[in-house]
Amino acid sequence: MNNIFTVISWMMFIGLIAISYFWLRRAWLIGIKKDYSYVALKQGLPPENPQRYAVFSVAINLISGLVLVTVILLVSIIGLKYDAWTSISGTTIWMKIFSEFILSRHAHMKKKP
């Protein structure tokens, strides 16, 4: 049973590397390359004025990606305990998902006449 736990833990840890790369790349594309096709997506479409929400999207992706990179480094260098790194990374992942959802819904709101 201990071997299965170890394999699952390694899979979660390696998944953090992929997730952080994806989020940091998205922040770079939006912030540096000015590719607004990734900003506040709702059903795969950006809002009418994605430049307005680009700063918030960059901040969400950059902060989330840097937190996960920090967790990866702390686990690799000082051996952060399992409970600590899983709780930090889990909270970060969920908060990023909720933040992007809120941003996309706000960006796609229709103004009442």
C-alpha positions in Angstrom: 0.0 0.0 0.0 2.9 2.3 0.7 4.2 1.9 -2.9 0.8 3.1 -4.3 0.9 6.2 -2.1 4.4 7.0 -3.3 3.5 6.7 -6.9 0.5 8.9 -6.5 2.5 11.5 -4.7 5.1 11.6 -7.4 2.4 11.9 -10.1 0.9 14.9 -8.2 4.3 16.5 -7.8 5.2 16.1 -11.5 1.8 17.4 -12.3 2.6 20.6 -10.5 5.6 21.2 -12.8 3.3 20.9 -15.9 0.6 23.1 -14.3 3.0 25.9 -13.3 4.6 25.8 -16.7 1.2 26.2 -18.4 0.2 29.1 -16.1 3.5 31.0 -16.4 3.4 30.6 -20.1 -0.1 31.9 -20.3 1.0 35.0 -18.2 3.9 35.5 -20.5 1.8 35.3 -23.6 -0.8 37.7 -22.3 1.6 40.1 -20.6 4.6 40.2 -22.9 3.4 38.9 -26.3 0.1 40.8 -26.0 -1.9 37.7 -27.1 -5.3 38.5 -25.7 -6.9 35.4 -27.0 -6.3 33.8 -23.6 -7.9 36.5 -21.5 -11.1 35.7 -19.5 -12.4 33.0 -21.8 -16.0 32.0 -21.6 -16.9 29.0 -23.8 -13.6 29.5 -25.6 -14.1 33.1 -26.6 -12.5 36.2 -25.1 -14.6 39.2 -24.1 -15.3 42.1 -26.4 -12.5 44.2 -24.8 -9.9 41.7 -23.6 -7.2 44.4 -23.0 -9.2 45.8 -20.2 -9.0 42.4 -18.3 -5.5 41.4 -19.4 -3.8 42.8 -16.3 -6.0 40.8 -14.0 -5.5 37.6 -16.0 -1.7 38.1 -16.0 -1.8 38.6 -12.2 -3.9 35.5 -11.6 -1.7 33.3 -13.8 1.6 34.8 -12.6 0.9 34.6 -8.9 -0.5 31.1 -9.2 2.4 29.9 -11.3 5.0 31.4 -9.0 3.4 29.9 -5.9 3.6 26.4 -7.5 7.2 27.0 -8.6 8.0 28.0 -5.0 6.3 24.8 -3.7 8.3 22.7 -6.2 11.5 24.3 -5.1 10.7 23.9 -1.4 9.9 20.3 -1.8 13.0 19.7 -3.9 15.5 21.7 -1.7 14.3 21.4 1.9 11.9 18.5 1.7 8.7 20.3 2.6 6.3 17.9 4.3 3.6 16.1 2.3 0.7 17.7 4.1 2.1 21.2 3.7 2.9 21.1 -0.1 -0.3 19.3 -1.0 -2.4 21.8 1.0 -0.6 24.8 -0.5 -0.8 23.5 -4.1 -4.4 22.4 -3.8 -5.5 25.7 -2.4 -3.6 27.5 -5.1 -5.1 25.4 -7.9 -8.7 25.9 -6.6 -8.2 29.6 -6.0 -6.8 30.1 -9.6 -9.8 28.2 -11.0 -12.3 30.3 -9.0 -10.5 33.6 -9.8 -10.4 32.8 -13.6 -14.1 31.9 -13.4 -15.0 35.1 -11.7 -13.0 37.2 -14.1 -14.5 35.5 -17.2 -18.0 36.0 -15.9 -17.4 39.6 -15.1 -15.7 40.3 -18.4 -18.7 38.8 -20.4 -21.4 40.6 -18.5 -23.8 42.4 -20.7 -24.5 46.0 -19.7 -28.2 46.8 -19.3 -29.4 49.7 -21.4 
